Amino acid sequence: MFTKKLLTLSAALLTFSFSASAQQMASCCARPGANLSASATEAFAMLATDKDFSGGHDAPLPYEFKGEGKMIEFKTPDGSTGKGFEIKSAKPSNKYLFVIHEWWGLNDYIKKEAATFAVELPGVNIIAIDLYDGKVATTPEEAGKYMGEVKTDRAVAILKGAQMYAGPKAQLASIGWCFGGGWSLQEALLGGKQTVGCVMYYGMPDKDVAKLKTLNSDVLGIFATQDKWINPEVVGQFKKDMSTAGKSVTIESYEADHAFANPSNPKFNKEFAAKAHGQALNYLRGRFKVKA
């Protein structure tokens, strides 16, 4: 558990948790509007300059992923191209899991996460999507800058480009932590009838009931009751909004603080983290109809 390899992975996982803080504050601070994701992007831009937020991030330890998979490029509907890291299923498959990164960008730690899901979900193509257009942060200052520069229209174009790459017959599911958790829900909305599942760790709930009504799948949300921003009240409102929209959401709330699933965080809870991962994995296996 405390091997050098795990410690380096822990450093990467740390980013999932703190990016969640940004998502959570964004849900509270975003200005009202029909396009909540755009409001959230603006709120995140403000958080990028928050000393309490950026000061809690240590630069990730050096790590080089040497497993299977390759970087890919795909066309995006805004006339540009998007990037991702793909691990194809051993057998041809129309099932795709989109893994969405946190505030450091698509670094080698995220590739390792993608590789883990590739092993756990045989028969599913895995694509870790790059919402930073090739930029990867190695310091909190860079990460804050890149996160603050994310434009909603461009991020949406990248996700739509990934969907186009997967094809019109693809079954799509997404998972993300923190910054990526909020975008996981947005991906589920953007995927329309092709969406079969969505997992959001500490992600920003969308408050637009009209948008939630368009979801084609249920949602698994994993939260912490002691979280400062996505607190029980915010999570409860999300549950009510989903009910109003006529959609199903499973809320897994742990009696823990923000980042409880992060091995490198002082408030890491090994038992809860393992249980939450198992819930996410079982959920995805069920939506993709993949045997354990």
C-alpha positions as CSV (number, residue, x, y, z in Angstrom):
1,M,0.0,0.0,0.0
2,F,2.8,2.4,0.7
3,T,5.0,1.4,-2.2
4,K,6.7,4.1,-4.2
5,K,4.4,3.3,-7.1
6,L,1.3,3.8,-5.0
7,L,2.6,7.0,-3.6
8,T,3.0,8.4,-7.1
9,L,-0.5,7.3,-8.0
10,S,-1.7,8.9,-4.8
11,A,-0.3,12.2,-5.8
12,A,-2.3,12.1,-9.0
13,L,-5.5,11.1,-7.3
14,L,-5.1,14.2,-5.1
15,T,-6.0,16.3,-8.0
16,F,-9.4,14.6,-8.4
17,S,-10.4,15.8,-4.9
18,F,-9.4,19.4,-5.1
19,S,-10.8,19.9,-8.5
20,A,-14.0,18.7,-6.9
21,S,-13.8,21.7,-4.5
22,A,-13.9,23.9,-7.5
23,Q,-16.9,22.2,-9.0
24,Q,-18.6,22.4,-5.6
25,M,-18.0,26.1,-5.2
26,A,-19.0,26.7,-8.8
27,S,-22.4,25.1,-8.0
28,C,-22.9,27.6,-5.3
29,C,-21.5,30.7,-6.9
30,A,-22.5,30.3,-10.6
31,R,-24.7,33.0,-11.9
32,P,-28.2,31.9,-12.9
33,G,-28.7,31.2,-16.5
34,A,-30.0,28.7,-19.0
35,N,-26.5,27.4,-19.7
36,L,-25.4,26.3,-16.3
37,S,-22.2,24.8,-17.5
38,A,-21.1,28.1,-18.9
39,S,-21.8,29.8,-15.5
40,A,-19.8,27.0,-13.9
41,T,-16.9,27.7,-16.2
42,E,-16.9,31.3,-15.2
43,A,-17.0,30.4,-11.5
44,F,-14.1,28.0,-12.0
45,A,-12.1,30.8,-13.6
46,M,-12.5,32.8,-10.4
47,L,-11.5,29.8,-8.3
48,A,-8.3,29.4,-10.2
49,T,-7.0,32.6,-8.5
50,D,-8.2,31.6,-5.0
51,K,-5.2,31.1,-2.8
52,D,-7.1,28.6,-0.5
53,F,-7.9,26.5,-3.5
54,S,-4.6,26.6,-5.3
55,G,-2.6,26.5,-2.1
56,G,-3.9,23.1,-1.3
57,H,-2.4,21.4,-4.3
58,D,1.0,19.9,-4.3
59,A,2.7,19.4,-7.7
60,P,2.3,15.7,-8.8
61,L,5.4,13.5,-8.3
62,P,7.1,12.5,-11.6
63,Y,5.4,9.6,-13.2
64,E,5.6,8.0,-16.6
65,F,2.9,5.7,-17.8
66,K,4.3,2.8,-19.9
67,G,1.2,0.7,-20.5
68,E,-1.0,0.1,-23.5
69,G,-2.9,2.8,-25.3
70,K,-2.1,5.7,-27.6
71,M,-2.9,9.4,-28.1
72,I,-5.5,10.1,-30.7
73,E,-6.9,13.1,-32.5
74,F,-10.4,13.5,-33.8
75,K,-12.3,16.2,-35.6
76,T,-14.5,18.6,-33.5
77,P,-17.6,20.4,-34.8
78,D,-16.0,23.8,-34.3
79,G,-13.6,23.1,-37.2
80,S,-10.7,22.1,-35.1
81,T,-9.4,18.8,-33.6
82,G,-9.6,17.3,-30.2
83,K,-7.2,15.0,-28.3
84,G,-7.6,11.9,-26.2
85,F,-5.8,8.8,-24.9
86,E,-7.4,5.6,-26.2
87,I,-7.2,2.0,-25.1
88,K,-9.2,-0.1,-27.4
89,S,-11.1,-3.2,-26.5
90,A,-9.3,-6.5,-27.4
91,K,-12.4,-7.3,-29.5
92,P,-14.3,-4.9,-31.7
93,S,-16.8,-3.1,-29.6
94,N,-19.2,-0.1,-29.8
95,K,-19.0,0.5,-26.0
96,Y,-17.1,3.6,-24.9
97,L,-16.2,4.9,-21.5
98,F,-15.1,8.6,-21.5
99,V,-12.7,9.3,-18.6
100,I,-12.5,13.1,-17.8
101,H,-9.5,14.6,-16.2
102,E,-9.2,17.0,-13.3
103,W,-7.3,20.3,-13.2
104,W,-3.8,19.0,-14.1
105,G,-4.9,18.0,-17.5
106,L,-4.5,14.7,-19.4
107,N,-1.3,13.6,-17.8
108,D,0.2,10.1,-17.3
109,Y,-1.7,9.6,-14.1
110,I,-5.0,9.9,-16.0
111,K,-3.7,7.5,-18.6
112,K,-3.1,5.1,-15.7
113,E,-6.7,5.5,-14.6
114,A,-7.9,4.8,-18.1
115,A,-5.7,1.6,-18.1
116,T,-7.3,0.5,-14.9
117,F,-10.8,0.8,-16.3
118,A,-9.6,-1.0,-19.5
119,V,-8.7,-4.0,-17.3
120,E,-11.8,-3.9,-15.2
121,L,-14.2,-3.4,-18.1
122,P,-13.2,-5.9,-20.8
123,G,-15.0,-5.3,-24.1
124,V,-15.2,-1.5,-23.5
125,N,-13.1,1.1,-25.3
126,I,-11.7,3.7,-23.0
127,I,-10.9,7.2,-24.0
128,A,-9.4,9.8,-21.6
129,I,-10.5,13.1,-23.1
130,D,-8.3,16.1,-23.1
131,L,-10.3,19.3,-22.3
132,Y,-7.1,21.4,-22.1
133,D,-6.1,20.9,-25.8
134,G,-2.7,19.4,-25.1
135,K,-1.7,21.5,-22.1
136,V,-0.6,19.6,-19.0
137,A,0.2,21.4,-15.7
138,T,3.1,20.5,-13.5
139,T,2.5,23.3,-10.9
140,P,-0.6,24.6,-9.1
141,E,0.0,27.9,-10.8
142,E,-0.2,26.3,-14.3
143,A,-3.1,24.2,-13.3
144,G,-5.1,27.2,-12.1
145,K,-4.3,29.1,-15.3
146,Y,-5.4,26.2,-17.5
147,M,-8.5,25.5,-15.6
148,G,-9.5,29.1,-15.7
149,E,-9.0,29.2,-19.5
150,V,-11.4,26.4,-20.2
151,K,-14.2,27.8,-22.4
152,T,-17.5,26.0,-22.3
153,D,-18.1,26.1,-26.1
154,R,-14.7,24.6,-26.7
155,A,-15.1,21.9,-24.1
156,V,-18.5,21.0,-25.5
157,A,-17.0,20.8,-29.0
158,I,-14.3,18.4,-27.8
159,L,-16.8,16.1,-26.1
160,K,-19.0,16.1,-29.2
161,G,-15.9,15.4,-31.3
162,A,-15.2,12.3,-29.1
163,Q,-18.8,11.2,-29.6
164,M,-18.4,11.6,-33.4
165,Y,-15.2,9.5,-33.2
166,A,-17.0,6.8,-31.3
167,G,-19.7,6.7,-33.9
168,P,-23.5,7.1,-34.1
169,K,-24.1,3.5,-32.9
170,A,-21.7,3.7,-29.9
171,Q,-23.0,3.2,-26.3
172,L,-21.5,6.0,-24.2
173,A,-20.8,6.3,-20.5
174,S,-18.6,8.8,-18.6
175,I,-16.8,9.1,-15.3
176,G,-15.0,12.0,-13.8
177,W,-13.7,13.3,-10.5
178,C,-14.2,16.9,-9.4
179,F,-13.7,19.2,-12.4
180,G,-14.2,16.0,-14.5
181,G,-17.2,15.0,-12.4
182,G,-19.1,18.1,-13.5
183,W,-18.2,17.5,-17.1
184,S,-19.1,13.8,-16.8
185,L,-22.7,14.9,-16.2
186,Q,-22.5,17.4,-19.1
187,E,-21.2,14.6,-21.3
188,A,-24.1,12.5,-20.4
189,L,-26.4,15.3,-21.4
190,L,-24.6,15.9,-24.6
191,G,-24.6,12.2,-25.5
192,G,-28.3,12.1,-25.9
193,K,-29.8,8.7,-26.7
194,Q,-26.4,7.2,-26.9
195,T,-25.7,7.7,-23.2
196,V,-26.0,4.6,-21.1
197,G,-24.5,5.7,-17.9
198,C,-22.8,8.5,-15.9
199,V,-20.7,8.5,-12.8
200,M,-19.8,11.8,-11.1
201,Y,-17.4,11.9,-8.1
202,Y,-17.8,15.2,-6.2
203,G,-19.1,16.7,-9.4
204,M,-21.1,19.8,-9.9
205,P,-24.9,19.0,-10.1
206,D,-26.7,20.7,-13.0
207,K,-29.6,22.7,-11.7
208,D,-31.4,23.1,-15.0
209,V,-34.3,20.8,-14.8
210,A,-35.2,21.2,-18.5
211,K,-31.7,19.9,-19.4
212,L,-31.9,17.1,-16.9
213,K,-35.1,16.0,-18.5
214,T,-33.1,15.2,-21.7
215,L,-30.9,12.6,-19.9
216,N,-31.1,9.2,-21.5
217,S,-29.6,7.3,-18.5
218,D,-29.6,7.4,-14.7
219,V,-26.7,8.9,-12.8
220,L,-24.5,7.6,-10.0
221,G,-23.3,10.4,-7.8
222,I,-20.7,9.8,-5.1
223,F,-20.4,12.5,-2.4
224,A,-19.1,13.3,1.0
225,T,-21.4,14.6,3.8
226,Q,-18.6,16.9,5.3
227,D,-17.8,18.5,1.9
228,K,-17.7,22.3,2.2
229,W,-19.2,23.1,-1.2
230,I,-21.2,20.2,-2.5
231,N,-22.7,19.7,0.9
232,P,-25.9,17.6,1.7
233,E,-28.1,20.6,0.8
234,V,-26.6,20.9,-2.7
235,V,-26.8,17.1,-3.1
236,G,-30.3,17.0,-1.8
237,Q,-31.3,19.7,-4.3
238,F,-29.8,17.7,-7.1
239,K,-31.8,14.7,-6.0
240,K,-35.0,16.8,-6.1
241,D,-34.2,18.2,-9.5
242,M,-33.6,14.8,-10.9
243,S,-36.9,13.7,-9.5
244,T,-38.7,16.7,-10.9
245,A,-37.1,15.9,-14.3
246,G,-38.4,12.3,-14.0
247,K,-34.9,10.9,-14.0
248,S,-33.2,8.3,-11.7
249,V,-30.2,9.2,-9.6
250,T,-28.4,7.0,-7.1
251,I,-26.7,9.1,-4.4
252,E,-23.9,7.5,-2.4
253,S,-23.1,9.8,0.5
254,Y,-20.2,8.9,2.8
255,E,-19.8,10.2,6.3
256,A,-16.5,11.7,5.3
257,D,-14.8,14.9,4.2
258,H,-14.1,16.1,0.7
259,A,-11.4,13.9,-0.9
260,F,-12.1,10.9,1.2
261,A,-11.4,8.7,-1.9
262,N,-8.0,10.2,-2.3
263,P,-5.1,8.1,-0.8
264,S,-2.8,11.1,-0.6
265,N,-5.2,13.3,1.3
266,P,-5.0,13.4,5.1
267,K,-8.7,12.7,5.2
268,F,-8.5,9.7,3.0
269,N,-10.7,6.8,4.1
270,K,-9.5,3.6,2.7
271,E,-12.6,1.6,3.5
272,F,-15.0,4.2,1.9
273,A,-12.7,4.7,-1.1
274,A,-12.7,1.0,-1.9
275,K,-16.4,0.8,-1.5
276,A,-17.1,3.8,-3.7
277,H,-14.8,2.4,-6.4
278,G,-16.7,-0.9,-6.2
279,Q,-20.0,0.9,-6.6
280,A,-18.8,2.9,-9.6
281,L,-17.3,-0.2,-11.2
282,N,-20.5,-2.3,-10.6
283,Y,-22.6,0.5,-12.0
284,L,-20.6,0.7,-15.2
285,R,-20.5,-3.0,-15.6
286,G,-24.3,-3.1,-15.3
287,R,-24.8,-0.3,-17.9
288,F,-22.4,-1.9,-20.4
289,K,-23.6,-5.4,-19.5
290,V,-20.0,-6.5,-18.8
291,K,-19.4,-9.5,-16.6
292,A,-17.0,-9.2,-13.6
